[in-house]
């Protein structure tokens, strides 16, 4: 029987550091100069872009853990992959919500069926499906395999969602940083606020995933001790 | 026997069994026919309305029929206890996936062809769009079959797989079905070929990625 581990220094540290960075990020976000066209409304970008970035990058991290699981069949990797996707889904929902709140004053609507929004909605559906599948399969090994496959195949949508604003004519503005040209479409005066917020979200992401995997591990240990209780 | 001939023989054997048994194909085509009649009745009889609905109808019907057919990929193997014999063939197991994929693709194309014929008649599809739709059908079917075969293999021995298969299948094939719908819709509206080409490109990218990834992952998820 494995021993339950207490929350370690790294988890606690990243949680505290993340919250501190979030505070600094919020301060910078509210003191950055207003946008020439949008005024103060644009400030939602400091929530929208970091959560999108962290959420999308997280899906690739989940792919790495899913591949590790398929290669080694260690339940630990399955638990971490699920934790990563769970937290990623949280950030992606935040992206969607902040995007809708931003869309209303700038485009006049909360939602429109244009490429970026549509591909993003598909992405969310795929990963919500991930959890539906997990809840439907009882055998832990098969559950881990099936969900690993969804995680790997689903990540195909990430670059498509990301590039959709370039590939199709879209109402959504283009990427803040364009990796194909290495150019930034962002005013240098507003840049520190964005970068600090991205950093804060990344640290918080690590903290959340660590807490979630710890919980999952404890659940697994309890299940092992009394299979009927689960 | 080289791997390629092995793949062809497996697909040929399954197709022969399917055509002789007929239950799977007949069920799928009959289901589609019923569905088209219901949708035609609900959305018609205005010609323009029907034509506008046709791409959605075509792909929703094919997606449902595909989930019916997906179980056929490994259904007979499990019923007849022949899956173990296949697994005993020495060497790596990717060929098994590609053989089954070819079989599923041919099934989907047969059903899709019948479906296209019926939809074109019942929903007034313009004749000039048909060659383009046929290309979309092939590209979309490859993407669909690649995922459905993969999951059918993974769940082959599981009880209650018929209920579970659509559940795991749909989240992953949604992008393929949507791209196919958009390509078909652009064709029916008579948009310039450049517009359609973007969607074909996307479908092709999906196909290549899914077929490669599923083939690579298949040996890991197959039981036994």
Interface residues (C-beta under 8 A of the other chain):
Chain A: X70 X71 X118 X119 X122 X125 X126 X127 X128 X129 X130 X132 X133 X136 X137 X139 X142 X145 X146 X149 X150 X152 X153 X154 X156 X157 X160 X167 X168
Chain B: X147 X150 X151 X154 X155 X158 X164 X167 X168 X170 X171 X172 X174 X175 X178 X198 X202 X206 X209 X210 X213 X214 X217 X220 X221 X223
